[in-house]
Amino acid sequence: MREMHRMRSMSRGHHIFFEEGTKRGRKFDKLKNSDLDDHREEEAGDRCIITHRRSSNIASASDSEIYNPAAPKYDASNSLMVLEDRCPFEPSTSNSPFSKSPWSCHMSPRPHDPSSTDASGNALLGMLVRKEGPIYSMAATGDLLYTGSDSKNIRVWKNHQEFSEFKADSGLVKAIAIAGRRVFTGHKDGGIRVWKMSKKNESVYKRVGTLPTMGDYIKSSMKPKKYAEVRHHHSVVWIKHYDAISCLSLSEDGSLLYSASWDKTFKVWRISDSKCLESVTAHDNDVNSLVAGFDGLVFTGSADGTIKVWRREIQGKGTKHFFSQTLLKQECAVTALAINPKSTIVYSGSSDGLVNYWERESSLSHGGVLKSHRLAVLCIATAGDLVFSGSADLVICVWKRTSAGEHTCLSVFTGHTGPIKCLAVEKDMESKSSEEQRWILYSGGLDESVRVWKLSEQAPNNIVQYNQQHNSTTGAPILSSALSFSTRGRSSPVIR
């Protein structure tokens, strides 16, 4: 009965995930389906909060379609083995970008030929397989890729080959952040571990501490005012997370580390001395995502359905964060946040399968909605003018934002046999300077694999463009397809 109560208390969206083995009993292989939301804008003073209201039902896939453990197995010795003949998830809607994209065709199970490329340079390079459990987190820097799983291992890959590994003593790895030669890992047990790469050998990593440090934890535990009341009237030391870490993010100048947790808070750490500067109770439910952005702003997304903006102010040697505004208020959980490299757009993913975005140049006004998935968006990444969204529907959608503010779906990648939990992007160092910038995309899933994709910002020659009409009364765009559209300054209708 307790577990069912928890499941009901979390049912704020179209598809809600419950992660197995956590303190709150959530499991990723269980989905709760409700109604799809459409949108309306609600005025709140001088700013606009986007709210979602339930309207009509939408067909959803069964659990077996979402994650099939009996899917074809792969040869771990062949890192270049590609996709199976048929993806376990086949969207049926004709308006889905899955069916419209020229990259929705499946690849046959054969070794990838590096000499064969398509018109736009988009291709699957291979798959990194190390059966250690689902992949929950990853981070890419330079030519190194770090992946975290529920095996408690942090594995390091270089040039798409296994390069090194280091192991935490407890807690599956839910978040990874890189700051120079330091690697920060966030874990299910609420701890943050700090690792340092050897100057002599970049394959050697040594654990150099934890956040909070043992000394700071002991000092705080000796002072009653340093305790905070949490669930069930328990008191805990305020500088330590008491539930799973959901994400880690660095400030723009790299001096601060932010950690968000299912304990409803985010904490601010000074990297130079590992001090916890502040703990902020940010939401009424789990904080699922956090990104430190431009102008000293911090964005947090929660299972309570809101996205909040926090303003950082310097106070002496420390910092203080103040609530600024609410960007989004809805019934479904916010699951992912990202900011584009130019620091002009904030993107969010939700459990209803939608990607919302806000524009900096217009005081964070709502720019529009990208209808890209049928199930929950679990991760978002950006690179150049591209936006990548990974979902529980087993596909990755690639969008490009043009100078005119339009978003076009360039590609839809298929092949994962489990929900896609994390994404990371880096520049393709092999691309020639005279060519358009190419990117390497890494995707990690609950199918225990990491897939490596190569792509460019060039649109395929056979991409389908659709005309856009406008409502004669409101001027809002009426979209005939989710593939290519502009929703600048308006909340777009949901395309079914």
C-alpha positions as CSV (number, residue, x, y, z in Angstrom):
1,M,0.0,0.0,0.0
2,R,2.9,2.4,0.8
3,E,4.4,1.8,-2.6
4,M,1.1,2.4,-4.4
5,H,0.7,5.6,-2.4
6,R,4.0,6.8,-3.5
7,M,3.2,6.0,-7.1
8,R,0.0,7.9,-7.0
9,S,1.7,10.9,-5.3
10,M,4.1,11.1,-8.2
11,S,1.5,10.8,-11.0
12,R,1.8,14.4,-12.2
13,G,2.3,13.7,-15.9
14,H,1.8,11.8,-19.0
15,H,4.5,9.2,-18.2
16,I,6.2,9.0,-14.9
17,F,9.2,6.8,-14.2
18,F,10.0,5.0,-11.0
19,E,13.6,4.1,-10.5
20,E,14.4,0.7,-9.1
21,G,16.5,0.4,-5.9
22,T,16.0,4.0,-4.6
23,K,14.9,5.1,-1.1
24,R,11.5,6.0,-2.5
25,G,10.8,2.8,-4.4
26,R,10.7,4.2,-7.9
27,K,11.2,1.8,-10.8
28,F,12.1,2.7,-14.4
29,D,10.2,-0.2,-15.9
30,K,6.9,1.0,-14.6
31,L,5.0,3.8,-16.4
32,K,1.9,5.6,-15.3
33,N,-0.1,6.9,-18.3
34,S,-2.5,9.8,-18.1
35,D,-3.8,12.4,-20.5
36,L,-1.7,14.4,-22.9
37,D,-1.6,18.1,-22.0
38,D,-2.2,20.9,-24.3
39,H,-1.1,24.4,-23.4
40,R,-2.4,27.8,-22.5
41,E,-0.6,30.9,-21.3
42,E,-1.4,32.4,-17.9
43,E,-0.5,35.9,-17.1
44,A,1.3,36.5,-13.7
45,G,2.1,40.1,-13.3
46,D,4.4,41.3,-16.1
47,R,5.6,37.8,-17.0
48,C,4.0,34.8,-18.5
49,I,3.9,31.4,-16.9
50,I,3.2,28.5,-19.2
51,T,0.6,26.1,-17.7
52,H,-0.5,22.8,-19.0
53,R,-4.0,21.4,-18.7
54,R,-5.3,17.9,-19.5
55,S,-7.5,17.5,-22.5
56,S,-7.6,14.3,-24.5
57,N,-6.1,10.8,-24.4
58,I,-3.2,9.6,-26.5
59,A,-2.3,6.0,-27.2
60,S,0.8,4.8,-25.4
61,A,3.1,1.9,-25.8
62,S,3.0,-1.0,-23.3
63,D,5.9,-1.7,-20.9
64,S,7.1,-4.5,-23.2
65,E,7.4,-2.1,-26.1
66,I,9.3,0.4,-24.0
67,Y,12.0,-1.9,-22.6
68,N,12.3,-5.5,-23.7
69,P,15.1,-7.3,-21.9
70,A,14.7,-10.2,-24.3
71,A,15.8,-8.0,-27.2
72,P,18.7,-9.3,-29.4
73,K,22.0,-9.4,-27.6
74,Y,25.2,-7.9,-29.0
75,D,28.7,-9.2,-29.3
76,A,30.7,-7.3,-26.7
77,S,33.9,-8.0,-28.6
78,N,32.6,-6.1,-31.6
79,S,32.5,-2.4,-30.7
80,L,31.2,-1.5,-34.2
81,M,28.2,-3.7,-34.3
82,V,25.2,-1.6,-35.4
83,L,21.5,-1.6,-35.1
84,E,19.1,-4.4,-35.3
85,D,16.7,-4.9,-38.2
86,R,13.7,-3.6,-36.2
87,C,13.4,-1.2,-33.4
88,P,11.2,-2.5,-30.6
89,F,9.2,0.8,-30.6
90,E,7.3,1.7,-33.7
91,P,5.4,5.0,-33.4
92,S,2.1,4.8,-35.3
93,T,1.2,8.5,-35.6
94,S,1.7,9.9,-39.1
95,N,2.6,13.3,-37.7
96,S,5.5,12.0,-35.6
97,P,9.0,13.2,-36.6
98,F,9.9,9.5,-36.4
99,S,8.0,8.7,-39.5
100,K,8.8,12.0,-41.3
101,S,12.5,12.1,-40.8
102,P,14.6,10.7,-43.6
103,W,16.8,9.0,-40.9
104,S,13.9,6.9,-39.5
105,C,15.0,3.9,-41.6
106,H,16.6,1.1,-39.7
107,M,20.2,0.0,-40.2
108,S,21.0,-3.7,-40.9
109,P,23.1,-5.6,-38.4
110,R,26.5,-5.5,-40.1
111,P,29.8,-3.9,-39.2
112,H,29.9,-0.2,-40.0
113,D,31.9,0.7,-43.1
114,P,33.8,3.9,-42.2
115,S,34.1,4.8,-45.9
116,S,30.3,4.9,-46.4
117,T,28.6,8.1,-45.4
118,D,25.3,9.7,-46.3
119,A,24.7,13.1,-47.8
120,S,24.8,14.9,-44.4
121,G,27.4,12.8,-42.7
122,N,25.0,11.3,-40.2
123,A,25.9,7.8,-39.2
124,L,26.2,5.3,-36.4
125,L,29.9,4.8,-35.6
126,G,29.4,1.9,-33.2
127,M,28.4,0.7,-29.8
128,L,30.4,0.6,-26.6
129,V,29.3,-2.5,-24.6
130,R,30.3,-3.4,-21.1
131,K,27.5,-5.3,-19.4
132,E,27.5,-3.7,-16.0
133,G,24.0,-2.6,-15.8
134,P,22.0,0.4,-17.1
135,I,23.9,3.6,-18.0
136,Y,22.6,6.5,-15.9
137,S,25.1,9.2,-16.5
138,M,27.9,10.4,-18.9
139,A,30.1,13.4,-19.6
140,A,32.5,14.1,-22.5
141,T,35.5,16.3,-22.5
142,G,38.2,16.4,-25.2
143,D,38.7,12.8,-26.4
144,L,37.5,11.2,-23.1
145,L,34.1,9.9,-22.3
146,Y,33.0,9.1,-18.8
147,T,30.0,6.8,-18.1
148,G,28.3,5.8,-14.9
149,S,26.1,2.8,-14.2
150,D,24.5,1.0,-11.3
151,S,27.6,-1.2,-11.0
152,K,29.2,1.7,-9.1
153,N,31.9,1.9,-11.8
154,I,32.9,5.1,-13.6
155,R,34.3,3.9,-16.9
156,V,36.5,6.0,-19.1
157,W,36.6,5.6,-22.9
158,K,39.1,7.1,-25.4
159,N,38.7,7.0,-29.2
160,H,35.7,4.7,-28.6
161,Q,37.8,2.1,-26.8
162,E,37.9,1.2,-23.1
163,F,40.6,3.3,-21.5
164,S,40.3,3.3,-17.7
165,E,37.9,2.9,-14.8
166,F,37.6,3.8,-11.1
167,K,35.0,2.5,-8.6
168,A,33.1,4.2,-5.9
169,D,32.4,2.3,-2.7
170,S,28.6,2.6,-2.8
171,G,25.7,4.1,-4.7
172,L,25.0,3.9,-8.4
173,V,26.4,6.8,-10.4
174,K,23.6,9.2,-11.3
175,A,25.6,12.3,-12.4
176,I,29.0,13.2,-13.6
177,A,30.6,16.7,-14.0
178,I,34.2,17.5,-15.2
179,A,36.2,20.5,-14.0
180,G,39.7,20.4,-15.4
181,R,41.5,17.3,-14.0
182,R,38.8,16.8,-11.4
183,V,35.8,14.5,-11.9
184,F,32.7,14.9,-9.6
185,T,30.3,12.0,-9.4
186,G,26.8,12.1,-7.8
187,H,25.4,8.9,-6.3
188,K,22.1,7.3,-5.3
189,D,23.2,7.4,-1.6
190,G,23.3,11.2,-1.7
191,G,27.1,11.4,-1.7
192,I,29.3,13.4,-4.1
193,R,32.8,11.9,-4.7
194,V,35.7,13.9,-6.0
195,W,38.4,12.2,-8.2
196,K,41.6,13.6,-9.7
197,M,43.4,12.6,-12.9
198,S,47.1,11.9,-12.5
199,K,49.3,14.5,-14.2
200,K,51.7,11.8,-15.4
201,N,49.1,9.3,-16.6
202,E,45.6,10.3,-17.6
203,S,44.4,6.8,-17.2
204,V,45.0,6.9,-13.4
205,Y,42.4,8.5,-11.2
206,K,42.6,8.9,-7.4
207,R,39.7,9.7,-5.1
208,V,40.7,12.9,-3.3
209,G,37.6,13.6,-1.2
210,T,33.8,13.7,-0.8
211,L,31.3,16.5,-0.5
212,P,30.8,17.5,2.1
213,T,34.2,16.8,3.6
214,M,34.3,14.7,6.7
215,G,35.6,17.6,8.7
216,D,32.8,20.0,7.7
217,Y,30.2,17.3,8.3
218,I,31.4,16.7,11.9
219,K,31.6,20.4,12.6
220,S,28.0,20.9,11.4
221,S,26.7,17.9,13.2
222,M,27.8,19.5,16.5
223,K,25.7,22.6,16.0
224,P,21.9,22.3,16.4
225,K,21.3,25.3,14.1
226,K,23.0,23.4,11.3
227,Y,20.3,20.8,11.2
228,A,17.3,20.9,8.8
229,E,14.0,19.1,9.2
230,V,13.1,16.7,6.4
231,R,10.4,14.0,5.8
232,H,8.7,12.3,8.7
233,H,10.0,15.0,11.1
234,H,13.6,13.7,10.9
235,S,16.5,16.2,11.2
236,V,19.6,16.0,9.1
237,V,22.8,18.1,8.7
238,W,22.0,20.7,6.1
239,I,25.2,20.4,4.1
240,K,24.5,16.8,3.1
241,H,21.9,15.5,0.7
242,Y,19.8,12.8,2.3
243,D,18.3,11.4,-1.0
244,A,19.7,10.5,-4.4
245,I,21.7,13.1,-6.4
246,S,19.9,13.8,-9.6
247,C,22.3,16.1,-11.4
248,L,25.5,18.1,-11.2
249,S,26.3,21.4,-13.0
250,L,29.2,23.9,-13.0
251,S,28.9,27.7,-12.9
252,E,29.9,29.6,-16.0
253,D,33.3,30.5,-14.5
254,G,33.9,27.0,-13.2
255,S,34.3,28.1,-9.6
256,L,31.1,26.6,-8.2
257,L,29.5,23.2,-8.4
258,Y,25.8,22.8,-8.1
259,S,24.2,19.5,-6.9
260,A,20.4,18.8,-7.1
261,S,18.7,16.0,-5.3
262,W,15.4,14.2,-4.8
263,D,15.5,15.7,-1.3
264,K,13.9,18.8,-2.9
265,T,17.0,20.9,-2.5
266,F,20.1,22.1,-4.5
267,K,23.4,22.9,-2.8
268,V,26.2,25.2,-3.9
269,W,29.9,24.1,-3.4
270,R,33.0,26.1,-3.8
271,I,35.4,24.0,-5.8
272,S,38.6,25.5,-4.5
273,D,38.1,24.4,-0.9
274,S,35.1,22.0,-1.2
275,K,33.0,24.1,1.1
276,C,29.2,24.0,1.0
277,L,28.2,27.7,0.7
278,E,24.4,27.3,0.6
279,S,21.5,24.8,0.6
280,V,18.3,25.9,-1.1
281,T,14.9,24.2,-0.6
282,A,13.8,24.7,-4.2
283,H,10.7,22.7,-4.8
284,D,7.8,20.8,-3.3
285,N,9.0,17.5,-4.8
286,D,12.1,15.9,-6.2
287,V,14.5,18.2,-8.1
288,N,15.1,16.2,-11.3
289,S,17.3,18.7,-13.2
290,L,19.5,21.7,-12.7
291,V,21.6,23.9,-15.0
292,A,23.7,26.9,-14.1
293,G,23.4,29.4,-16.8
294,F,24.0,33.0,-18.0
295,D,23.9,36.2,-15.9
296,G,24.4,34.3,-12.7
297,L,21.0,32.5,-13.1
298,V,20.3,28.9,-12.0
299,F,17.4,26.9,-13.5
300,T,15.8,24.0,-11.6
301,G,13.2,21.5,-12.8
302,S,11.1,19.3,-10.6
303,A,8.7,16.5,-10.3
304,D,6.2,19.1,-9.0
305,G,5.9,20.3,-12.6
306,T,7.6,23.6,-12.3
307,I,10.8,25.2,-13.6
308,K,12.2,27.9,-11.3
309,V,14.8,30.6,-11.9
310,W,17.2,31.6,-9.1
311,R,19.5,34.6,-9.1
312,R,23.0,34.4,-7.6
313,E,24.4,37.3,-5.7
314,I,27.9,37.5,-4.2
315,Q,27.9,38.2,-0.5
316,G,31.4,38.6,0.9
317,K,33.3,35.4,0.4
318,G,30.1,33.4,-0.2
319,T,27.0,33.5,-2.4
320,K,23.3,33.7,-1.9
321,H,20.6,32.5,-4.3
322,F,17.2,34.3,-4.5
323,F,14.1,33.1,-6.2
324,S,13.5,35.1,-9.4
325,Q,10.6,33.6,-11.3
326,T,8.7,30.5,-12.4
327,L,9.1,29.7,-16.1
328,L,6.8,26.7,-16.3
329,K,3.9,25.3,-14.2
330,Q,2.3,22.1,-15.3
331,E,0.9,18.8,-14.0
332,C,3.6,16.6,-15.5
333,A,7.2,16.3,-14.1
334,V,10.1,18.3,-15.6
335,T,12.8,15.7,-16.3
336,A,15.6,17.6,-18.1
337,L,17.1,21.0,-18.6
338,A,19.9,22.4,-21.0
339,I,21.2,25.7,-22.2
340,N,22.6,26.1,-25.8
341,P,26.3,27.0,-26.1
342,K,25.5,30.6,-27.1
343,S,23.6,31.0,-23.8
344,T,20.6,32.3,-25.6
345,I,18.0,29.5,-25.2
346,V,16.9,27.4,-22.2
347,Y,15.4,24.0,-23.1
348,S,13.4,21.7,-20.9
349,G,12.1,18.1,-21.3
350,S,9.0,16.7,-19.5
351,S,7.3,13.4,-18.8
352,D,4.6,14.3,-21.4
353,G,7.2,13.9,-24.2
354,L,7.4,17.7,-25.0
355,V,10.5,20.0,-25.2
356,N,9.8,23.6,-24.2
357,Y,12.2,26.5,-24.7
358,W,12.6,30.1,-23.6
359,E,14.6,32.9,-25.2
360,R,17.1,35.1,-23.3
361,E,16.8,38.0,-25.7
362,S,13.1,38.5,-24.9
363,S,13.5,38.3,-21.1
364,L,13.0,34.5,-21.0
365,S,9.7,34.6,-22.8
366,H,8.3,31.2,-23.9
367,G,9.6,30.5,-27.4
368,G,7.6,27.4,-28.2
369,V,7.2,23.6,-27.9
370,L,8.9,20.9,-29.9
371,K,6.7,17.9,-30.3
372,S,9.3,15.2,-30.7
373,H,8.4,12.1,-28.6
374,R,5.5,9.9,-27.5
375,L,6.9,9.1,-24.1
376,A,8.9,11.0,-21.4
377,V,11.9,13.0,-22.4
378,L,14.7,11.8,-20.1
379,C,17.7,13.9,-21.3
380,I,18.6,16.9,-23.4
381,A,22.0,18.0,-24.8
382,T,23.0,20.9,-27.1
383,A,25.9,21.6,-29.4
384,G,26.2,24.5,-31.9
385,D,22.7,25.1,-33.3
386,L,21.6,21.5,-32.5
387,V,19.4,20.2,-29.8
388,F,19.2,16.5,-28.9
389,S,16.5,14.9,-26.9
390,G,16.5,11.3,-25.6
391,S,13.4,9.6,-24.5
392,A,11.7,6.5,-23.1
393,D,10.3,5.8,-26.5
394,L,13.9,4.6,-27.4
395,V,14.6,7.3,-30.0
396,I,16.8,10.4,-30.1
397,C,15.5,13.4,-32.0
398,V,18.0,16.0,-33.5
399,W,16.7,19.5,-34.0
400,K,18.4,22.5,-35.6
401,R,17.6,26.1,-34.7
402,T,18.0,28.4,-37.7
403,S,18.9,32.1,-37.6
404,A,15.2,32.8,-38.2
405,G,14.3,31.1,-34.9
406,E,12.8,28.0,-36.5
407,H,13.5,24.4,-35.3
408,T,13.8,21.7,-37.9
409,C,14.0,18.0,-37.1
410,L,17.1,16.9,-38.9
411,S,17.3,13.3,-37.8
412,V,15.7,10.6,-35.6
413,F,18.2,8.0,-34.4
414,T,16.9,4.5,-33.4
415,G,18.6,1.4,-32.1
416,H,18.4,1.5,-28.3
417,T,16.3,-1.3,-26.8
418,G,15.8,0.5,-23.4
419,P,14.9,4.1,-22.4
420,I,17.7,6.6,-23.3
421,K,18.8,8.1,-20.0
422,C,21.8,10.3,-20.8
423,L,23.4,12.2,-23.7
424,A,26.8,13.8,-24.3
425,V,28.3,15.7,-27.3
426,E,31.7,16.7,-28.4
427,K,33.3,18.1,-31.6
428,D,34.4,15.7,-34.2
429,M,38.2,16.4,-34.3
430,E,38.5,14.5,-37.6
431,S,36.4,16.9,-39.5
432,K,38.2,19.3,-41.8
433,S,38.3,23.0,-41.0
434,S,36.8,23.8,-44.4
435,E,33.8,21.6,-43.8
436,E,30.7,22.3,-41.7
437,Q,31.2,21.5,-38.1
438,R,30.6,17.8,-37.3
439,W,29.7,16.4,-33.9
440,I,30.1,13.1,-32.0
441,L,27.0,12.2,-30.0
442,Y,27.0,9.6,-27.2
443,S,23.8,8.1,-25.9
444,G,23.5,5.9,-22.8
445,G,20.4,3.7,-22.0
446,L,18.9,1.3,-19.7
447,D,19.7,-1.4,-22.2
448,E,23.3,-1.3,-20.8
449,S,24.9,0.1,-23.9
450,V,26.5,3.4,-25.1
451,R,26.0,4.2,-28.8
452,V,28.2,6.6,-30.7
453,W,26.8,8.7,-33.5
454,K,28.4,11.0,-36.0
455,L,26.4,13.9,-37.4
456,S,26.6,17.4,-38.9
457,E,24.4,20.5,-38.9
458,Q,23.7,20.0,-42.6
459,A,20.2,19.0,-43.4
460,P,19.7,15.9,-45.6
461,N,18.9,16.6,-49.2
462,N,15.6,14.8,-48.9
463,I,14.3,16.4,-45.7
464,V,10.7,17.3,-45.9
465,Q,9.7,21.0,-45.3
466,Y,6.1,22.0,-44.4
467,N,4.3,25.2,-45.0
468,Q,3.3,27.2,-41.9
469,Q,0.0,29.1,-41.7
470,H,-1.1,31.5,-39.0
471,N,-4.4,31.9,-37.1
472,S,-6.1,35.0,-38.5
473,T,-7.3,36.0,-35.1
474,T,-4.4,35.4,-32.8
475,G,-1.5,35.2,-35.2
476,A,-0.3,32.0,-33.5
477,P,1.3,29.4,-35.8
478,I,-0.8,26.5,-36.9
479,L,1.5,23.7,-37.6
480,S,0.8,21.1,-40.2
481,S,3.8,18.9,-39.1
482,A,6.1,18.6,-36.1
483,L,9.0,18.3,-38.5
484,S,9.8,21.9,-39.3
485,F,8.2,24.9,-37.6
486,S,8.7,28.3,-36.0
487,T,7.0,28.9,-32.6
488,R,8.8,32.2,-31.8
489,G,7.2,34.0,-28.9
490,R,4.1,31.8,-28.8
491,S,2.9,28.6,-27.1
492,S,2.5,26.2,-30.0
493,P,-0.4,23.7,-30.3
494,V,0.3,20.1,-29.7
495,I,0.5,18.1,-32.9
496,R,-1.1,14.6,-32.8
